[in-house]
Amino acid sequence: MSLKWLYLDLNSYFASVEQQLHPTLRNRPVAVVPSLTDSTCAIAASYEAKAYGIKTGTKIYEAKRMCPDLILVCGNHQHYVEYHHRILKEIDKYIPVDQICSIDEVACKLVGRECNEDYALDLARRIKQGIRQNVGECLRCSIGIAPNKFLAKTASNLEKPNGLQIIYAEDMPGRISHFKLRDLTGIGQGVEYRLHRAGIFTIEQLFTLSPKHMRKIWGGVGGERYWYMLRGHQLPDVETTRSSIGHSHILEPNLRPEKKARQVMKRLLLKAASRLRRKKYYAKHMSLGVRIEQGSKVKLDTSFYRSCDNIILGREATKLWQQLIERHHPHRIKKVSITLDHLVENKNLQPELFDNVRKSHLVKQQGFENLSKAMDVINAKFGKDSIVMGNLPNQTQSFSGTKVAFTRIPELKEFYE
């Protein structure tokens, strides 16, 4: 099989951006954190910090024991998104980006002479040099080249940082025989558990399975697709549709009293509602998730007539919060999440055929939507929280900012909502 994909993975991306922005952090152990407390965990670590065993998810109190000289930096997600777009622009000088896989990973399809090994390697080196010279010297990347996107990503994991590797289908499984099962994209804790139950513990054993057996272990057609991807076959991507919009936040200790946590919940809701309107969706269902400090996780949900405005959604969220108080009596809350789902696109709304009572409700709802959109315009022009509903705690900045999630890259507009 010929080479068809180039996969670029930026190394220690968040920490590298911080080192690029702040020269005093270069060549020093850095951990990017959501808040400057020892109880939180690292969301990124520089390679100097990784040398001490610190990685994403390491608790900071443990990281400080591992590296007393560790420097903590509170993440600035707007900078990470801005650099993301600068990097995309630079890559586009050499080859079109076919797919943005995450904020620090992209896949590019090779065509024509780009499929030639020597040309593909030269292309990868030029991309690396362009990023280093035109975006930032601290922004290193590992590039993998292979017959399909899956193997190209796998190749990018063979050498870090600043690696460049090629995998051909005939190289498998030898090139990755030293990998653990969990080192492969798509094998998480659940799949690994099922593989172990089937007696599969190594990469070599994984390659002895038949497509039918892998389908059985995975519990669906995904296992059979995985069999073909491991062997370099290019399969069509499975189409996905947006199913929900939401935000979550782990609260700093001073925001954990119930009354302050409720204000955080309201702010997260307003942010989700603003995204809902900008994407031209209506929601018909809402979930409130809460992790009580020194207690359990709680999830409450409610359904309602489709809505996208701050007022109706705010009322539904307030009802859920009241249920939380009545049922669980939380005093301190560690984490809050709000999710809007059962989405309907604006263009897919059906004409209203109900009686005048429902039509009267829709007229009132339209007024609420217009008011909410006016708030969006003001906040976009003058900055987020220029106009809000209700009171906010003094530490607004610590929880109202947009964050980069593992599955989603925020639009730059979101940093002003």
HELIX and SHEET records of a PDB file:
HELIX    1   1 TYR A   13  LEU A   21  1                                   9    
HELIX    2   2 PRO A   23  LEU A   25  5                                   3    
HELIX    3   3 TYR A   47  LYS A   50  1                                   4    
HELIX    4   4 ILE A   60  MET A   66  1                                   7    
HELIX    5   5 HIS A   77  ILE A   91  1                                  15    
HELIX    6   6 GLY A  112  CYS A  115  5                                   4    
HELIX    7   7 GLU A  117  ASN A  134  1                                  18    
HELIX    8   8 LYS A  149  SER A  156  1                                   8    
HELIX    9   9 ALA A  169  ASP A  171  5                                   3    
HELIX   10  10 GLY A  174  ILE A  176  5                                   3    
HELIX   11  11 LEU A  181  ASP A  183  5                                   3    
HELIX   12  12 GLN A  189  ARG A  197  1                                   9    
HELIX   13  13 ILE A  203  LEU A  206  1                                   4    
HELIX   14  14 PRO A  211  TRP A  218  1                                   8    
HELIX   15  15 VAL A  221  LEU A  230  1                                  10    
HELIX   16  16 PRO A  253  LEU A  255  5                                   3    
HELIX   17  17 GLU A  258  ARG A  278  1                                  21    
HELIX   18  18 ASN A  310  HIS A  328  1                                  19    
HELIX   19  19 ASN A  346  ASN A  348  5                                   3    
HELIX   20  20 ASN A  356  PHE A  382  1                                  27    
HELIX   21  21 GLN A  397  SER A  400  1                                   4    
HELIX   22  22 LEU A  412  TYR A  416  5                                   5    
SHEET    1   A 5 GLN A  99  SER A 102  0                                        
SHEET    2   A 5 GLU A 105  LYS A 109 -1                                        
SHEET    3   A 5 TRP A   5  LEU A  10 -1                                        
SHEET    4   A 5 CYS A 141  ALA A 146 -1                                        
SHEET    5   A 5 LEU A 164  ILE A 166  1                                        
SHEET    1   B 3 ALA A  44  ALA A  45  0                                        
SHEET    2   B 3 VAL A  30  VAL A  33 -1                                        
SHEET    3   B 3 ILE A  71  CYS A  74  1                                        
SHEET    1   C 4 SER A 244  ILE A 250  0                                        
SHEET    2   C 4 ILE A 333  ASP A 341 -1                                        
SHEET    3   C 4 TYR A 281  ILE A 292 -1                                        
SHEET    4   C 4 LYS A 297  SER A 307 -1                                        
SHEET    1   D 4 SER A 244  ILE A 250  0                                        
SHEET    2   D 4 ILE A 333  ASP A 341 -1                                        
SHEET    3   D 4 TYR A 281  ILE A 292 -1                                        
SHEET    4   D 4 VAL A 344  GLU A 345 -1                                        
END                                                                             
